[in-house]
């Protein structure tokens, strides 16, 4: 937040008009400049907000963006096994030469082995009321993730290793110094990619492998658009924070799930919590191939579906 505050101050300073030359007076004295007004959102940011509201309204009219946990949508152990393999053991993007490139390839199992400390960074475009509401929502979500995984996950004020930036399009363009502040090893190319993502990217997560073990995460950055209406911003928190735990891919077959990109569900479902539970089961290890993980996943999934739903 401090880094964004510094960016906001720099932007205000850049937008301030130079003071006019002093009028001729018997005793010349520089007149103090009037305080610069805080700049409002750009036309692009206002258009993005209208665009996202329209998408929300159309999806709600279609019965999408559900928040009921997947009630009434059945799934069995076979669904869990297939969906886990596609979501946890494939990659939607691959890190190539410091940049994330779209791909669909098999991958090794990835997850965190250290406590996940989520730190939120809000741009000046986010009101104090929305900041308070979003913190409460993220805290509740992290409680669900912690209960599902058994892994330590918490919201922190400082010292985070999972950084969530909630910014407008305008603030996104000036985000590079803040990104490098929280992740000094971030490549300039990737910083440029994050700061130039178009509005068609509703939100994004970048998880970083540790040097010691590329299958273990040691940091993550999420980008959330402040122009989103409440429900879509909430959906972004659920998807990006869950994906950042080690479920990086999507599958059109996954249902009921937030990991299929059809927006039927805005928030985590029972199915998704079970995927998280499987991912952090002690019987699995980071670095497992799909072939190594498959029988273990099957045993865990069958145990989950044999118990109470």
Sine and cosine of phi, psi and omega as CSV:
sin_phi,cos_phi,sin_psi,cos_psi,sin_omega,cos_omega
0.00,0.00,-0.61,0.80,0.02,-1.00
-0.90,0.44,-0.65,0.76,0.00,-1.00
-0.89,0.46,-0.65,0.76,0.03,-1.00
-0.93,0.37,-0.60,0.80,0.04,-1.00
-0.88,0.47,-0.64,0.77,0.04,-1.00
-0.89,0.45,-0.64,0.77,0.04,-1.00
-0.89,0.46,-0.67,0.74,-0.02,-1.00
-0.90,0.45,-0.65,0.76,0.02,-1.00
-0.90,0.44,-0.64,0.76,0.03,-1.00
-0.89,0.45,-0.65,0.76,0.01,-1.00
-0.90,0.43,-0.66,0.75,0.02,-1.00
-0.90,0.44,-0.65,0.76,0.01,-1.00
-0.90,0.44,-0.62,0.78,-0.01,-1.00
-0.93,0.37,-0.50,0.87,-0.04,-1.00
-1.00,0.05,-0.17,0.99,-0.05,-1.00
-0.95,0.32,0.72,-0.69,0.01,-1.00
-0.97,0.25,0.57,-0.82,0.03,-1.00
-0.92,0.39,0.56,-0.83,0.00,-1.00
-0.91,0.42,0.56,-0.83,0.02,-1.00
-0.94,0.35,0.40,-0.92,0.04,-1.00
-0.90,0.43,0.54,-0.84,-0.03,-1.00
-0.91,0.42,0.59,-0.81,0.09,-1.00
-0.94,0.35,0.48,-0.88,0.06,-1.00
-0.91,0.42,0.85,-0.53,0.00,-1.00
-0.67,-0.74,0.32,-0.95,0.03,-1.00
-0.84,0.54,-0.63,0.78,0.06,-1.00
-0.86,-0.51,0.99,-0.12,-0.05,-1.00
-0.84,0.54,0.73,-0.68,0.01,-1.00
-0.56,-0.83,0.77,-0.64,0.02,-1.00
-0.93,0.36,0.79,-0.62,0.02,-1.00
-0.99,0.13,0.67,-0.74,0.01,-1.00
-0.91,0.42,0.65,-0.76,0.02,-1.00
-0.95,0.31,0.58,-0.82,0.06,-1.00
-0.92,0.39,0.57,-0.82,0.02,-1.00
-0.84,0.54,0.69,-0.73,0.01,-1.00
-0.96,0.28,0.70,-0.72,0.04,-1.00
-0.96,0.29,0.60,-0.80,0.03,-1.00
-0.90,0.43,0.77,-0.64,-0.02,-1.00
-0.92,0.39,0.62,-0.78,0.06,-1.00
-1.00,0.10,0.03,-1.00,0.01,-1.00
-0.90,0.43,0.53,-0.84,0.02,-1.00
-0.95,0.31,0.19,-0.98,0.06,-1.00
-0.87,0.50,-0.60,0.80,0.01,-1.00
-0.91,0.42,-0.64,0.77,0.01,-1.00
-0.93,0.36,-0.65,0.76,0.04,-1.00
-0.90,0.43,-0.64,0.77,0.03,-1.00
-0.91,0.41,-0.62,0.79,0.02,-1.00
-0.90,0.44,-0.67,0.74,0.02,-1.00
-0.87,0.49,-0.68,0.73,0.03,-1.00
-0.91,0.41,-0.63,0.77,0.01,-1.00
-0.88,0.47,-0.71,0.70,-0.01,-1.00
-0.94,0.35,-0.60,0.80,0.05,-1.00
-0.89,0.45,-0.64,0.77,0.01,-1.00
-0.90,0.43,-0.67,0.74,0.03,-1.00
-0.89,0.45,-0.71,0.71,0.04,-1.00
-0.85,0.53,-0.74,0.67,-0.06,-1.00
-0.88,0.47,-0.67,0.74,-0.01,-1.00
-0.92,0.39,-0.62,0.78,-0.01,-1.00
-0.95,0.32,-0.61,0.79,0.07,-1.00
-0.90,0.43,-0.63,0.78,0.03,-1.00
-0.90,0.43,-0.42,0.91,0.02,-1.00
-1.00,-0.01,0.07,1.00,-0.01,-1.00
0.98,0.18,0.32,0.95,-0.01,-1.00
-1.00,-0.07,-0.07,-1.00,0.00,-1.00
0.85,0.52,0.69,0.72,0.01,-1.00
-0.95,0.31,0.50,-0.86,-0.01,-1.00
-0.81,-0.59,0.43,0.90,-0.10,-0.99
-0.99,-0.15,0.18,0.98,0.06,-1.00
0.97,0.23,0.16,0.99,0.02,-1.00
1.00,-0.03,0.37,0.93,-0.03,-1.00
-0.83,0.56,0.73,-0.68,0.08,-1.00
0.99,0.13,0.02,1.00,0.03,-1.00
-0.95,-0.32,0.96,-0.29,-0.09,-1.00
-0.97,0.24,0.47,-0.88,0.16,-0.99
-0.44,-0.90,0.45,-0.89,-0.02,-1.00
-0.84,-0.54,-0.09,-1.00,-0.03,-1.00
-0.88,0.47,-0.61,0.79,0.03,-1.00
-0.88,0.48,-0.62,0.78,0.06,-1.00
-0.90,0.44,-0.70,0.71,0.01,-1.00
-0.87,0.50,-0.70,0.72,-0.03,-1.00
-0.89,0.46,-0.76,0.65,-0.03,-1.00
-0.91,0.42,-0.67,0.74,-0.04,-1.00
-0.94,0.33,-0.60,0.80,0.05,-1.00
-0.88,0.47,-0.71,0.71,-0.03,-1.00
-0.87,0.49,-0.68,0.73,-0.06,-1.00
-0.95,0.31,-0.57,0.82,-0.11,-0.99
-1.00,0.04,-0.63,0.77,-0.05,-1.00
-1.00,-0.06,-0.45,0.89,-0.14,-0.99
-0.91,-0.42,0.32,0.95,0.22,-0.98
-0.77,-0.64,0.35,-0.94,0.03,-1.00
-0.92,-0.39,0.69,-0.73,0.14,-0.99
-0.99,0.15,-0.53,0.85,0.04,-1.00
-0.69,-0.72,0.44,-0.90,0.03,-1.00
-0.82,-0.57,0.63,-0.78,0.01,-1.00
-0.99,0.11,0.92,-0.39,-0.04,-1.00
-0.78,-0.62,0.87,-0.49,0.04,-1.00
0.79,0.62,0.67,0.74,0.08,-1.00
0.99,0.14,0.08,1.00,0.00,-1.00
-0.76,-0.65,0.46,-0.89,0.02,-1.00
-1.00,-0.04,0.82,-0.57,-0.06,-1.00
-0.88,-0.47,0.71,-0.70,-0.01,-1.00
-0.87,0.49,0.73,-0.68,0.03,-1.00
-0.31,-0.95,0.32,-0.95,0.12,-0.99
-0.74,-0.67,1.00,0.03,-0.03,-1.00
-0.74,-0.68,0.46,-0.89,0.07,-1.00
-0.87,0.49,0.54,-0.84,-0.02,-1.00
-0.61,-0.79,0.29,-0.96,0.08,-1.00
-0.98,0.18,0.37,-0.93,0.01,-1.00
-0.91,0.42,0.73,-0.68,-0.03,-1.00
-0.79,-0.61,0.63,-0.78,0.08,-1.00
-0.23,-0.97,0.02,-1.00,0.05,-1.00
-1.00,0.04,0.55,-0.83,0.17,-0.98
-0.89,-0.46,-0.07,1.00,0.07,-1.00
-0.92,-0.39,0.33,-0.95,0.04,-1.00
-0.84,0.55,0.64,-0.77,0.02,-1.00
-1.00,-0.07,0.87,-0.50,-0.03,-1.00
-0.92,-0.39,0.97,-0.26,-0.08,-1.00
-1.00,0.02,0.84,-0.55,0.02,-1.00
-0.86,-0.51,0.78,-0.62,-0.04,-1.00
-0.99,-0.15,0.65,-0.76,0.02,-1.00
-0.81,-0.59,0.90,-0.43,-0.05,-1.00
-0.97,-0.24,0.68,-0.73,0.15,-0.99
-0.97,0.24,0.24,-0.97,0.00,-1.00
-0.90,0.45,-0.29,0.96,0.01,-1.00
-0.95,0.30,-0.22,0.97,-0.04,-1.00
-0.99,-0.12,0.85,-0.53,-0.04,-1.00
-0.93,0.37,0.34,-0.94,0.04,-1.00
-0.86,0.50,-0.61,0.79,0.01,-1.00
-0.90,0.43,-0.70,0.72,0.01,-1.00
-0.92,0.38,-0.58,0.82,0.04,-1.00
-0.88,0.47,-0.72,0.70,-0.01,-1.00
-0.89,0.46,-0.70,0.71,0.01,-1.00
-0.89,0.45,-0.69,0.72,-0.05,-1.00
-0.92,0.38,-0.62,0.78,0.05,-1.00
-0.87,0.49,-0.67,0.74,0.00,-1.00
-0.90,0.43,-0.66,0.75,0.00,-1.00
-0.91,0.41,-0.67,0.74,0.00,-1.00
-0.93,0.38,-0.63,0.78,0.04,-1.00
-0.87,0.50,-0.68,0.73,0.03,-1.00
-0.91,0.42,-0.66,0.75,0.03,-1.00
-0.88,0.47,-0.68,0.73,0.00,-1.00
-0.90,0.43,-0.51,0.86,0.10,-1.00
-0.89,0.46,-0.65,0.76,0.05,-1.00
-0.91,0.41,-0.68,0.73,0.01,-1.00
-0.90,0.43,-0.66,0.75,0.02,-1.00
-0.90,0.45,-0.66,0.75,0.01,-1.00
-0.92,0.40,-0.60,0.80,-0.02,-1.00
-0.95,0.30,-0.64,0.77,-0.13,-0.99
-1.00,-0.05,-0.47,0.88,-0.17,-0.98
0.96,0.28,0.15,0.99,-0.03,-1.00
-0.99,-0.15,0.60,-0.80,0.01,-1.00
-0.92,0.38,0.87,-0.49,0.00,-1.00
-0.66,-0.75,0.79,-0.62,-0.06,-1.00
-0.49,-0.87,0.41,-0.91,0.11,-0.99
-1.00,0.03,0.76,-0.65,-0.04,-1.00
-0.80,-0.60,0.37,-0.93,0.03,-1.00
-1.00,0.07,-0.48,0.88,-0.02,-1.00
-0.46,-0.89,0.27,-0.96,0.04,-1.00
0.96,0.29,0.46,0.89,-0.03,-1.00
-0.96,0.28,0.34,-0.94,0.17,-0.98
-0.85,-0.53,-0.11,0.99,0.15,-0.99
-0.85,-0.53,0.96,-0.29,-0.13,-0.99
-0.97,-0.25,0.83,-0.55,-0.03,-1.00
-0.94,-0.33,0.92,-0.40,0.01,-1.00
-0.98,-0.18,0.87,-0.49,0.02,-1.00
-0.94,-0.33,0.98,-0.20,-0.18,-0.98
-0.62,-0.78,0.33,-0.94,0.08,-1.00
-0.99,0.11,0.15,-0.99,0.09,-1.00
-0.84,0.54,-0.65,0.76,0.00,-1.00
-0.89,0.45,-0.71,0.70,-0.03,-1.00
-0.95,0.32,-0.54,0.84,0.03,-1.00
-0.84,0.54,-0.66,0.75,-0.06,-1.00
-0.89,0.45,-0.40,0.91,-0.04,-1.00
-0.95,-0.31,0.36,0.93,-0.18,-0.98
-1.00,0.07,-0.22,0.97,-0.14,-0.99
-0.80,0.60,-0.74,0.67,0.00,-1.00
-0.86,0.51,-0.62,0.79,0.02,-1.00
-0.92,0.38,-0.62,0.79,0.04,-1.00
-0.89,0.46,-0.71,0.70,-0.01,-1.00
-0.94,0.34,-0.42,0.91,0.05,-1.00
-0.93,0.37,-0.65,0.76,-0.03,-1.00
-1.00,0.04,-0.34,0.94,0.00,-1.00
-0.65,-0.76,0.98,0.22,-0.09,-1.00
-0.84,0.54,-0.42,0.91,-0.02,-1.00
-1.00,0.07,0.01,1.00,0.01,-1.00
-0.87,0.49,0.75,-0.66,-0.01,-1.00
-0.94,0.34,0.50,-0.87,0.02,-1.00
-0.89,0.46,-0.57,0.82,0.01,-1.00
-0.90,0.44,-0.67,0.74,0.00,-1.00
-0.95,0.32,-0.60,0.80,0.08,-1.00
-0.86,0.50,-0.65,0.76,0.02,-1.00
-0.92,0.40,-0.64,0.77,0.02,-1.00
-0.88,0.47,-0.70,0.72,-0.01,-1.00
-0.90,0.43,-0.65,0.76,-0.07,-1.00
-0.98,0.20,-0.15,0.99,-0.02,-1.00
-0.87,-0.48,0.18,0.98,0.03,-1.00
-0.85,0.53,0.73,-0.68,-0.03,-1.00
-0.96,0.28,0.21,-0.98,-0.05,-1.00
-0.91,0.42,-0.31,0.95,0.05,-1.00
-0.92,0.39,-0.31,0.95,0.17,-0.99
-1.00,0.08,0.98,-0.22,-0.08,-1.00
-0.91,0.41,-0.63,0.78,0.04,-1.00
-0.26,-0.97,0.28,-0.96,-0.07,-1.00
-0.46,-0.89,0.42,-0.91,0.06,-1.00
-0.75,-0.67,0.69,-0.73,0.05,-1.00
-0.84,-0.55,0.95,-0.31,0.02,-1.00
-0.99,-0.14,0.65,-0.76,-0.12,-0.99
-0.91,-0.41,0.81,-0.59,0.04,-1.00
-0.96,0.26,0.53,-0.85,0.05,-1.00
-0.97,0.25,0.38,-0.92,0.04,-1.00
-0.93,0.36,-0.54,0.84,-0.05,-1.00
-0.95,0.32,-0.57,0.82,-0.04,-1.00
-0.51,-0.86,0.94,-0.34,-0.06,-1.00
-0.92,0.39,-0.13,0.99,0.04,-1.00
-0.99,-0.11,0.04,1.00,0.02,-1.00
-0.89,-0.46,0.78,-0.62,0.02,-1.00
-0.99,0.15,0.61,-0.79,0.13,-0.99
-0.80,-0.60,0.12,0.99,0.04,-1.00
-0.08,-1.00,0.34,-0.94,0.01,-1.00
-0.38,-0.92,0.50,-0.87,0.08,-1.00
-0.75,-0.66,0.76,-0.65,0.08,-1.00
-0.89,-0.47,0.60,-0.80,0.05,-1.00
-0.91,-0.42,0.86,-0.51,0.00,-1.00
-0.84,-0.55,0.71,-0.70,-0.06,-1.00
-1.00,0.09,0.81,-0.58,0.02,-1.00
-0.95,0.31,-0.28,0.96,0.04,-1.00
-0.95,0.32,-0.26,0.97,-0.01,-1.00
-0.89,0.45,0.64,-0.77,0.22,-0.98
-0.92,0.40,0.27,-0.96,-0.17,-0.99
-0.75,0.67,-0.78,0.63,-0.12,-0.99
-0.90,0.43,-0.63,0.77,0.00,-1.00
-0.96,0.30,-0.53,0.85,0.08,-1.00
-0.93,0.38,-0.65,0.76,0.06,-1.00
-0.88,0.48,-0.67,0.74,0.02,-1.00
-0.87,0.48,-0.63,0.78,0.03,-1.00
-0.90,0.43,-0.68,0.74,0.03,-1.00
-0.86,0.52,-0.72,0.70,-0.04,-1.00
-0.90,0.44,-0.73,0.68,-0.06,-1.00
-0.93,0.37,-0.75,0.67,-0.12,-0.99
-0.95,0.32,-0.61,0.79,0.00,-1.00
-0.95,0.32,-0.59,0.81,0.06,-1.00
-0.94,0.35,-0.70,0.72,0.03,-1.00
-0.88,0.47,-0.62,0.79,-0.02,-1.00
-0.92,0.39,-0.18,0.98,0.07,-1.00
-0.99,0.16,-0.27,0.96,0.01,-1.00
0.75,-0.67,0.36,0.93,0.09,-1.00
-0.87,-0.48,0.95,0.30,-0.25,-0.97
-0.99,0.14,-0.20,0.98,-0.13,-0.99
-0.96,-0.29,0.12,-0.99,0.11,-0.99
-0.85,-0.53,0.37,-0.93,0.06,-1.00
-0.57,-0.82,0.79,-0.61,0.03,-1.00
-0.90,0.43,-0.29,0.96,-0.01,-1.00
-1.00,0.07,-0.26,0.96,-0.08,-1.00
-0.96,0.29,0.85,-0.53,-0.04,-1.00
-0.31,-0.95,0.72,-0.69,-0.01,1.00
-0.99,0.14,0.79,-0.61,-0.16,-0.99
-0.34,-0.94,0.45,-0.89,0.16,-0.99
-1.00,0.05,-0.01,1.00,-0.10,-0.99
-0.99,-0.17,0.46,0.89,0.01,-1.00
-0.86,-0.52,0.02,1.00,0.12,-0.99
0.90,0.43,0.23,0.97,0.09,-1.00
-0.99,-0.12,-0.03,1.00,0.07,-1.00
0.87,0.48,0.40,0.92,0.10,-0.99
-0.89,0.46,-0.59,0.81,-0.01,-1.00
-0.86,-0.51,0.69,-0.72,0.03,-1.00
-1.00,-0.05,-0.41,0.91,-0.10,-0.99
-0.77,-0.64,0.30,-0.95,-0.04,-1.00
-0.77,0.64,0.64,-0.77,0.04,-1.00
-0.95,-0.30,0.11,-0.99,0.10,-1.00
-0.85,0.53,-0.65,0.76,0.03,-1.00
-0.85,0.53,-0.72,0.70,-0.05,-1.00
-0.93,0.38,-0.62,0.79,0.06,-1.00
-0.90,0.44,-0.56,0.83,0.06,-1.00
-0.93,0.36,-0.60,0.80,0.09,-1.00
-0.87,0.50,-0.68,0.73,0.02,-1.00
-0.90,0.43,-0.63,0.78,0.01,-1.00
-0.90,0.44,-0.69,0.73,0.04,-1.00
-0.88,0.47,-0.71,0.70,-0.07,-1.00
-0.84,0.54,-0.62,0.78,-0.08,-1.00
-0.98,-0.21,0.26,0.97,0.09,-1.00
-0.91,0.41,0.65,-0.76,-0.05,-1.00
-0.90,0.44,-0.32,0.95,-0.01,-1.00
-0.96,0.28,-0.29,0.96,0.06,-1.00
-0.99,-0.14,0.43,-0.90,0.00,-1.00
-0.72,-0.69,0.61,-0.79,0.11,-0.99
-0.83,0.55,0.65,-0.76,0.01,-1.00
0.99,-0.12,-0.14,0.99,0.05,-1.00
-0.90,0.44,0.64,-0.77,0.11,-0.99
-0.99,0.17,0.27,-0.96,0.08,-1.00
-0.82,0.58,-0.63,0.78,0.00,-1.00
-0.91,0.42,-0.64,0.76,0.01,-1.00
-0.94,0.33,-0.60,0.80,-0.08,-1.00
-0.98,0.18,-0.46,0.89,-0.19,-0.98
-0.82,0.57,-0.78,0.63,-0.02,-1.00
-0.92,0.39,-0.53,0.85,0.02,-1.00
-0.93,0.36,-0.71,0.71,0.02,-1.00
-0.87,0.50,-0.67,0.74,0.00,-1.00
-0.87,0.49,-0.67,0.74,-0.01,-1.00
-0.91,0.42,-0.68,0.74,-0.01,-1.00
-0.92,0.39,-0.72,0.70,-0.04,-1.00
-0.89,0.46,-0.67,0.74,0.02,-1.00
-0.90,0.44,-0.57,0.82,0.05,-1.00
-0.93,0.37,-0.63,0.77,0.00,-1.00
-0.91,0.41,-0.69,0.72,-0.06,-1.00
-0.98,0.21,-0.28,0.96,0.07,-1.00
-0.98,0.21,-0.37,0.93,0.00,-1.00
-1.00,0.03,-0.12,-0.99,0.01,-1.00
-0.91,0.42,0.58,-0.81,-0.01,-1.00
-0.96,0.29,0.00,0.00,0.00,0.00
